Amino acid sequence: MSGEFDLISRIAARVSPRSDVILGIGDDGAILHPPAGSELVIVTDTLNSGVHFPESTAAHDVGWKALAVNLSDLAAMGATPAWCTLALSLPSPDDAWLDACIDGFLALAEQHGIALVGGDTTRGPLSLTVTACGFVAAGTALRRDAAKVGDDIWVSGTLGDAAAALREVLQGKSCVDVLRSRLDRPTPRCALGQSLVGIAHACIDVSDGVLQDLGHVCAASGVGAEIRLDALPTSDALVALTVGAERWRLQSAGDDYELCFTADPSQRDALVTMSNTLGVRLTCVGRVVAGDGVHAFDANGREVRLQTSGYEHFA
Amino acid sequence: MSGEFDLISRIAARVSPRSDVILGIGDDGAILHPPAGSELVIVTDTLNSGVHFPESTAAHDVGWKALAVNLSDLAAMGATPAWCTLALSLPSPDDAWLDACIDGFLALAEQHGIALVGGDTTRGPLSLTVTACGFVAAGTALRRDAAKVGDDIWVSGTLGDAAAALREVLQGKSCVDVLRSRLDRPTPRCALGQSLVGIAHACIDVSDGVLQDLGHVCAASGVGAEIRLDALPTSDALVALTVGAERWRLQSAGDDYELCFTADPSQRDALVTMSNTLGVRLTCVGRVVAGDGVHAFDANGREVRLQTSGYEHFA
């Protein structure tokens, strides 16, 4: 079984270089060269075993998801990923588990050109905290506080798949791969986020549930939102599994890592073109209104109050 | 008891602003303005309850130490602190504990002018991961790989105090305040680290024990080191508590958060002046030699092999 420093060396040997990384893993800190004229975006998210992923999750997928949820935050800011750190607590050394975890982490990192430049490995309950940095041209980052009355509200991909998979797993049922992979290996919408700069007004990633996350946008922007629940984008697998309010509850439960953004109705054609170009489904699910709060309606225009409004730690 | 979002708002309301923070806590990410012509230094360190601090540690001190160990890494790179994030996992919500923890964190942050710009609060075993960013003029960061044969080896402050305090605490003994405060509220040597730029060759922070940390410098620089154990800087409190090899073991056990650096002997006068100016004790404890590894000697010039050579997770 390897010690801490062998472990660090083994990870360092597998990281892809970037020309703006002057010094990566192996010193007290990494030395990095920020691009001139850009603003730096920093995000951080923790995954704890049994809280953010089932204990049965494969090591590869734990590594993937730890980076994915952070890339999703960079995407929501419209930032281009650059560098990240990984702080990993493990109850006991396990080379095979760790190699698989790093495999998953680096596989996703390569897809997005983000370099792992440092981290910390400690003994403790299984937990991963990633901090990721990206860049935006000055003044162009997508924020929560920029929604305008009259904007369309859009959502990428489909909602509710991860929550459905989690429910099946927690009930000890088998779960179709297409749903399970949405829980274990979410797809951060980095290209979409970068493409939305200059087109979207407000943007947020759907991690805590679309209604709750949209509520943050409304609060920050001083507006309200109306959502048509039957318009929420739904995968075939979720259609096969659920109906009505049960489906809507799963679709507002969180863990989706899609982008929810607002844009002026004049951008509809541009967004349809963007959807086709990127191969990412984009669905208009409602509109920004004067007032406050998020109001959800059924197909008959009746307001619906769901039992759950998303995920909140310590709620 | 507050929920997650109340908690985040309460923390955000207490953070001091910096003019280069365009958007701080409260969005998917922070937006920051790096200074032109500088290189960015990123460090990250995790503290797990019962591993990195005794479970009896006061909440204020947990917050302080989580930032201090990261500031110590920035100091070792010669970087000026700028921004940080805090990822905090708590088993259950506890407003009083949390306020005290944030008090400690922000008290140290104010001392060093570092802004808390984001984070994550999750449910899980008590754990804090801080990622901190600082800046150095391009090409000037202090690194581990720059020690030269003939350099003096210097250590700041005193060594062994935190390890002595931990031993007393674990044995259920009372511990004098001067030692306990070295365990719970270490002093990161930020001003020293910045002053060493252009004067020191290699630098590292003494977190895992001076012999082990110096070993990393030797390995990275392709040199060896000779240390005089009787020259290790020792506090009066540690002198009162220990003698001989027992003292040396505590002094190489880690958790000191002092700087260990190498410098050409021609810098001795400059370092004495720096020590007086900053009010930080600096002690020459040995020299860099051709070869490899760290060799420790007693007052009679006999080589000493200590039973412990520092702290390693998973060793």
Interface residues (C-beta under 8 A of the other chain):
Chain A: M1 S2 G3 E4 F5 L7 I22 L23 G26 D27 D28 G29 A30 I31 L32 H33 P34 A36 S38 E39 L40 V41 I42 V43 T44 D45 T46 N48 V51 H52 D73 L74 A76 M77 A79 W83 T85 A87 S89 L90 S92 P93 V117 G118 G119 D120 T121 T122 R123 G124 P125 S127 T129 T131 C133 G134 V136 A138 A141 R143 R144 D145 C203 I204 D205 A220 E312 H313 F314 A315
Chain B: M1 S2 G3 E4 F5 L7 I22 L23 G26 D27 D28 G29 A30 I31 L32 H33 P34 A36 S38 E39 L40 V41 I42 V43 T44 D45 T46 N48 V51 H52 D73 L74 A76 M77 A79 W83 T85 A87 S89 L90 S92 P93 V117 G118 G119 D120 T121 T122 R123 G124 P125 S127 T129 T131 C133 G134 V136 A138 A141 R143 R144 D145 C203 I204 D205 A220 E312 H313 F314 A315
